Amino acid sequence: MPEENLLSLKQLTRFSSNIVDNVSSLKVQVIGLLDKVFPEYKKLFCDTFGTTSKQLLLNCPTPDDIIKISTTKLANLLSKHSKGRFDKDTALHIKEVAKSSFGIKFTTDACSFEIKQLINQIIFLESQIDEVSKEIRELYNKLDSHLLSVPGVGVNLAPIILAEIGDINNFDKPSKLIAFTGTDPSENQSSNKLSSNDKTSKRGSPYLRHAIYTASLVAISNEPELRAYYDKKISEGKHHFVVLAGISRKLLTIIYYILKENRDYIRYDNIKDNQN
């Protein structure tokens, strides 16, 4: 059994992931409602769920709500939550857009109420994410795993990867960690013969697999050796996701050795890698 801190880290990272999924689901619902009552809204802010936009939706989620509020009150609301970036001119522009909106004109009261409730839930859950993230960082710092030295692995991914792997001593070679993650090539069985293909097996922890794929995307942007590998395989006609799976296996091999040897990652070409 893994030590208690690892088990606690696993529980909290999965809890955080579930909250993030819930927030994403709520945002989809808000977008769906806005498309009905205020389809032009998405052009008003670069981030519909930024602080200022959320506060506007919390107070005036429909064109009718915006038309009814005075320009002064609207400008004050925008200025307060944008720290002065939005002013009276912005308020006037939003009012003009609201007046010319071609959103539906029925059930707007119900939609207004629903949007406000959804935004309240999003704000609450995002505050929970902040609290859980703090607990996760404190637990991760106690474990000193060196994962932050791995290309593509940041403060959000490192705790997930460590928690899902657990005790590295459960794996006696990198290929077993790769198989555990589900990024190993799948096999087809025909006429009692096994043949591998470009698809991954997708066995093991989906949390770990998603974290490794995300890290791989970041790594090909800031690690020259991995970028060169990516470009070479793409030039050979390999699909993006096939190459990404290969990079994921390379990252898992790096992770295996730094966890086994309890040291920072130094250079990619110094890591023993039996993967192609």
Buried (B, 14 or more C-beta within 10 A) or exposed (E): EBEEBBEBBBEBBBBBBEBBEBBEEBBEBBEEBBEBBBBBBEEBBEEBBEEBBBBBBBBBBBBBBBEEBEEEEBBBBBBEBBEEEBEBEBBEEBBEBBEEBEBBEEEBEEBBEBBBEBBEBBBEBBEBBEEBBEBBBEBBEEBEBBBEBBBBBEEBBBBBBBBBBBEBEEBEEBBEBBBBBBBBBEEEEEEEEEEEEEEBBEBBBEBBBBBBBBBBEBBBEEBEBBBEBBEEBEEEEBEEEBBBBBBBBBBBBBBBBBBBEEEEBEEBEEBEBEBE
